[in-house]
Amino acid sequence: MKRINYITNLDVNKHSGGWSAMNHHVYDQLKHSGNYSINLIQNINPPVSSFAKMISRAKRMLHLKGDFSFFSASRLTKIKKEVELKVDKSAKFDFYHGITPWIMIEQARPYAIYLDASFSTYIEVYHKKATFSEKHLQYIIEKEAAFFKNASSIFFSSSWALEQTKKVYGLTGNNFSVAGLGGNIPIPPGLPAEFKKYFLFVGLDFIGKGGMLVAEAFTKISKKYPDFKLYFVGGKPPEMVLANPAIRYLGYFDKSNNEQFLALQKIFSEAHALVLPTNKDITPLVIIEAGYFGCPSIAVRNFGIPEMIEDNVSGLLIESPPTADLLAKAMEKMCSDELLYKKLRSQTYTHFCNHYTWQKTGEKINEALRVF
């Protein structure tokens, strides 16, 4: 049995969110493969220097560009020292969850990485790049490029993120592959027979995930389809949205709480469709989780989403950036075309249960790691 180091900045036992769920399930696939004896190195997450944050904030107040303090050279050096103290030097290889925290580590063994996106893609999607020092961002990117280049295997969750990385970092990608991902809920034994007339939005970042757009689009169709409702899960919508009696906020559901976890699964199983016109995403797990219950999604033709959803087969895609009119048109299609909708439910269930599981991701990773 091969000895390996599994290195993560998270706790492998906690998996409520998308990134933590990826960490939990990839580790679980390695652990239960029977191929490895794992030295688990987790929770490598030293605090960001208060001084560094203060300096960066002060620069922004003065309309100057600040450093990305979470990945400052001093913090990356602390991470490096902490990891190097905990690794088993006799291990055959190291396996990293994510990449950017580890870029200062000097590699003594072959190593592999699972990630959803590079630092460059992460900055472009989730942050205002122009507010940060170009010199500091470039420093991180150059360090990360070397880390990518020297790795034995890089496993991405999507082809989109893989291609973005090759393009920005100028890499051949010979050591890149797509391992995919799965949902963070159990796959039900069959397609639910019953569902209700409500659209569902799930997201902690109400604005970034398109919550206001969903509310606006729903208002456009609700007069024509008064028996449909709109439910929000995650981040609470503004009161002006909740003033509509056909819109309800169901709250935040903690997957570590079994009662709440089961309640969330019931919401997925009964939803007519998931609506996610997101502006900030990579490969949203919620599309897969809804798909396990045959709940089709309406989402944007952007990020890794078109790989997950085949338009008019396993959901509906709208152009990005999305508009309320485009979204309303797709929602109305889900309401009016009963024949299409029936096919979508069946095809969505089959597609996600067959192709988007952590078992399949684990098989791809473990097969690639057999060479070590």
C-alpha positions in Angstrom: 0.0 0.0 0.0 1.5 3.3 -1.1 2.1 6.0 1.5 0.9 9.5 0.5 0.5 12.9 2.0 -2.9 14.5 1.5 -2.6 18.3 2.1 -5.5 20.7 2.5 -6.2 24.0 4.1 -9.7 22.7 5.1 -11.1 20.0 7.4 -11.9 16.8 5.4 -14.8 16.1 7.8 -16.6 19.4 7.0 -18.4 19.7 3.7 -21.3 22.1 3.8 -20.0 24.3 0.9 -18.9 23.6 -2.6 -15.1 23.8 -2.1 -15.2 22.0 1.2 -17.4 19.3 -0.3 -14.8 18.8 -3.1 -12.1 18.4 -0.5 -14.1 15.9 1.5 -15.1 13.8 -1.4 -11.8 13.7 -3.2 -10.1 12.7 0.1 -12.8 10.1 0.6 -12.2 8.6 -2.8 -8.5 8.3 -2.1 -9.1 6.9 1.3 -11.6 4.2 0.3 -9.7 3.1 -2.9 -7.6 0.7 -0.8 -4.5 1.9 -2.7 -3.0 4.3 -0.1 -2.0 4.8 3.4 -2.7 8.5 3.9 -0.8 11.0 6.1 -3.5 13.6 6.4 -2.3 17.2 6.7 -5.4 19.4 7.1 -6.5 22.8 8.4 -3.3 24.5 7.1 -4.8 28.0 7.4 -2.6 30.5 9.2 -4.4 33.9 9.8 -3.9 36.8 7.5 -1.6 39.4 9.1 -3.7 42.2 10.6 -0.9 44.6 9.6 -1.0 43.3 6.0 -4.8 43.7 5.8 -4.5 47.2 7.3 -1.9 48.3 4.8 -3.9 46.9 1.9 -7.1 48.6 3.1 -5.3 51.9 3.6 -4.0 51.8 0.0 -7.5 51.3 -1.3 -8.8 54.2 0.7 -6.1 56.3 -0.9 -7.2 54.9 -4.3 -4.0 52.9 -4.6 -3.8 49.2 -5.4 -3.3 46.8 -2.5 -1.7 43.4 -2.3 -3.9 40.3 -2.2 -3.1 39.8 1.5 -4.5 36.3 1.8 -1.6 35.1 -0.4 1.1 37.4 0.8 4.6 36.2 0.7 4.8 36.0 4.5 1.6 33.9 4.8 2.6 31.6 2.0 6.0 31.1 3.8 4.1 30.2 7.0 2.1 27.7 5.1 5.3 26.2 3.5 6.9 25.8 6.9 3.9 24.2 8.5 3.4 21.7 5.7 7.1 20.7 5.6 7.0 20.0 9.3 4.1 17.6 8.9 4.8 15.7 5.7 5.9 12.1 5.9 9.1 12.2 4.0 8.9 8.5 3.2 5.7 8.9 1.2 5.6 8.1 -2.5 3.8 11.3 -3.5 1.9 14.3 -2.2 -1.7 15.1 -3.1 -2.8 18.8 -2.8 -6.4 20.1 -2.6 -6.2 23.3 -4.5 -3.0 25.0 -5.6 -2.3 28.6 -4.6 -1.6 28.1 -0.8 1.2 25.6 -1.7 3.2 27.5 -4.3 6.1 28.2 -2.0 6.6 24.6 -1.0 9.8 23.0 -2.3 8.8 19.6 -3.7 10.8 16.6 -2.7 8.4 14.0 -4.2 6.1 13.7 -7.2 2.8 15.5 -6.5 -0.8 15.8 -7.9 -3.4 18.5 -7.5 -7.2 18.6 -7.6 -8.8 22.1 -8.2 -11.7 23.9 -9.6 -9.7 26.9 -11.0 -6.4 28.6 -11.1 -5.7 31.8 -9.1 -6.0 33.9 -12.3 -9.4 32.5 -13.0 -10.5 32.9 -9.4 -9.5 36.6 -9.4 -11.3 37.2 -12.7 -14.5 35.5 -11.5 -14.8 36.5 -7.8 -12.9 39.8 -7.4 -12.3 43.2 -8.9 -8.9 42.6 -10.4 -8.2 46.3 -10.9 -8.1 46.9 -7.2 -5.1 44.8 -6.6 -1.4 45.4 -7.3 -0.6 44.0 -10.7 3.0 43.2 -9.5 1.7 41.1 -6.6 -0.9 39.3 -8.7 1.8 38.5 -11.3 4.1 37.3 -8.6 1.5 34.7 -7.5 0.7 33.7 -11.0 4.3 33.1 -11.9 4.8 31.0 -8.7 1.6 29.1 -9.5 2.7 28.5 -13.1 5.9 26.8 -11.9 3.8 24.7 -9.5 1.5 23.6 -12.3 4.4 22.9 -14.7 6.3 20.6 -12.2 3.3 18.6 -11.0 2.9 15.0 -12.2 -0.9 15.3 -12.5 -3.4 18.2 -12.4 -7.1 17.3 -12.1 -9.6 20.0 -12.9 -13.3 19.9 -12.3 -14.0 21.3 -15.8 -12.5 21.7 -19.2 -13.4 25.4 -19.1 -11.1 26.0 -16.1 -8.4 23.8 -17.7 -8.4 25.8 -20.9 -8.4 29.1 -19.0 -5.3 28.0 -17.2 -3.4 26.9 -20.3 -4.2 30.2 -22.0 -3.3 32.6 -19.2 -0.3 30.6 -17.9 1.1 29.7 -21.3 1.3 26.0 -20.4 0.9 23.0 -22.7 -1.3 21.2 -20.2 0.3 17.8 -20.9 -0.1 17.0 -17.2 -3.7 18.4 -17.1 -6.9 16.3 -17.2 -10.6 16.7 -16.3 -11.6 14.6 -13.3 -15.1 16.2 -13.0 -17.0 16.4 -9.8 -20.2 15.2 -8.0 -22.9 16.5 -5.8 -22.7 16.8 -2.0 -25.9 14.7 -1.3 -26.7 11.0 -1.7 -28.1 10.0 -5.1 -31.7 8.9 -4.7 -32.7 5.4 -5.7 -35.1 6.6 -8.5 -36.6 9.6 -10.2 -39.1 11.3 -7.8 -42.7 10.9 -9.2 -44.1 14.0 -7.5 -43.0 17.6 -7.9 -44.5 21.0 -7.2 -44.9 24.3 -9.0 -42.1 26.3 -7.6 -38.9 27.6 -9.0 -35.9 27.4 -6.7 -32.8 29.6 -6.3 -30.0 28.4 -4.1 -27.0 30.6 -3.2 -25.3 32.4 -0.3 -24.2 35.3 -2.5 -27.7 36.5 -3.4 -26.5 39.2 -5.8 -23.5 37.4 -7.3 -25.5 34.3 -8.1 -28.2 36.4 -9.8 -30.9 36.4 -7.1 -32.3 39.8 -8.0 -32.5 38.8 -11.7 -34.5 35.7 -10.7 -36.9 37.8 -8.7 -37.4 40.2 -11.6 -37.9 37.4 -14.2 -40.4 35.6 -11.9 -42.4 38.8 -11.6 -42.6 39.0 -15.4 -44.1 35.5 -15.7 -46.2 35.3 -12.5 -49.3 37.0 -13.9 -49.5 34.4 -16.7 -48.7 31.5 -14.3 -50.2 32.6 -11.0 -50.0 29.0 -9.5 -46.2 29.0 -9.6 -44.1 30.2 -6.7 -40.5 31.2 -6.2 -38.4 29.9 -3.2 -35.0 31.2 -2.1 -32.5 29.1 -0.2 -29.2 30.4 1.3 -28.7 34.2 1.4 -31.7 36.1 2.5 -33.3 38.3 -0.2 -34.0 42.0 0.4 -37.4 42.8 1.9 -38.5 44.4 -1.3 -38.2 40.9 -3.0 -40.0 39.2 -0.1 -42.9 41.7 -0.4 -44.2 39.6 -3.2 -46.5 37.0 -1.6 -45.6 34.4 -4.2 -41.9 34.5 -3.1 -40.7 32.8 0.0 -37.3 32.6 1.8 -36.9 29.1 3.1 -33.6 29.9 5.0 -30.1 28.5 5.2 -29.7 24.7 5.4 -26.7 23.2 7.2 -25.8 19.9 5.6 -24.0 18.8 8.8 -27.4 18.9 10.5 -29.2 15.7 9.5 -32.7 17.2 9.8 -31.8 20.2 7.8 -30.0 18.1 5.2 -33.0 15.9 4.7 -35.2 19.0 4.4 -33.0 20.4 1.7 -33.1 17.2 -0.3 -36.9 17.3 -0.1 -36.8 20.8 -1.5 -34.7 19.7 -4.4 -36.9 16.7 -5.1 -40.1 18.8 -5.2 -38.8 21.8 -7.2 -40.0 22.4 -10.7 -36.7 23.9 -11.8 -33.5 25.4 -10.3 -32.8 28.9 -11.6 -29.1 30.1 -11.5 -28.2 33.1 -13.7 -24.9 33.3 -11.8 -22.1 35.9 -12.5 -19.7 34.3 -10.0 -19.1 30.5 -10.5 -16.9 27.8 -11.8 -18.7 24.4 -11.5 -21.7 24.9 -9.2 -22.5 21.7 -7.3 -26.1 22.8 -6.7 -26.9 22.0 -10.4 -25.7 18.4 -9.9 -27.6 18.1 -6.6 -30.8 19.3 -8.1 -30.2 17.1 -11.1 -30.0 14.0 -8.9 -33.7 14.5 -8.4 -34.5 15.2 -12.0 -34.9 18.9 -11.3 -33.6 20.7 -14.4 -31.7 23.9 -14.2 -31.9 27.2 -16.0 -28.4 28.6 -16.0 -25.9 30.7 -17.9 -23.8 29.6 -20.9 -20.6 30.5 -19.1 -17.9 29.0 -16.8 -18.0 25.2 -16.6 -21.8 25.2 -16.8 -22.3 24.3 -20.5 -20.3 21.1 -19.8 -22.7 20.2 -17.0 -25.9 21.1 -18.9 -26.8 20.2 -22.5 -29.3 22.8 -23.6 -32.8 21.5 -24.0 -31.6 18.0 -22.9 -30.6 18.2 -19.3 -31.6 21.8 -18.6 -31.9 25.2 -20.3 -29.0 27.6 -21.0 -29.3 31.4 -21.5 -26.6 33.7 -22.8 -24.2 35.5 -20.4 -24.4 38.1 -19.1 -28.0 37.2 -18.4 -31.0 39.5 -18.6 -34.4 39.3 -16.9 -36.1 38.9 -20.3 -33.9 36.0 -21.3 -34.4 34.4 -17.9 -38.2 34.9 -18.0 -38.4 33.4 -21.4 -36.7 30.2 -20.2 -38.8 30.0 -17.1 -42.0 30.4 -19.2 -40.7 27.6 -21.4 -40.4 25.4 -18.3 -44.0 26.3 -17.5 -45.7 26.0 -20.9 -44.0 23.1 -22.8 -45.2 20.1 -20.8 -43.7 17.6 -23.3 -40.3 19.2 -23.2 -40.4 19.5 -19.4 -41.3 15.8 -19.0 -38.3 14.9 -21.1 -36.0 17.3 -19.2 -36.8 15.7 -15.9 -36.0 12.2 -17.1 -32.9 13.2 -19.0 -31.6 15.4 -16.2 -31.9 12.6 -13.7 -30.1 10.1 -16.0 -27.4 12.6 -17.0 -26.3 13.7 -13.6 -26.7 10.3 -11.9 -24.6 8.6 -14.6 -21.9 11.2 -15.3 -21.5 13.5 -12.2 -20.6 11.4 -9.3 -17.7 11.4 -6.9 -17.2 7.7 -7.6 -16.5 8.5 -11.3 -14.1 11.4 -10.3 -12.4 9.0 -7.9 -11.9 6.4 -10.6 -10.3 8.9 -12.9 -7.9 10.2 -10.2 -7.0 6.8 -8.9 -6.3 5.4 -12.4 -4.0 8.3 -13.2 -2.1 7.9 -9.8 -1.4 4.2 -10.4 1.9 5.2 -12.1 3.4 6.4 -8.8 
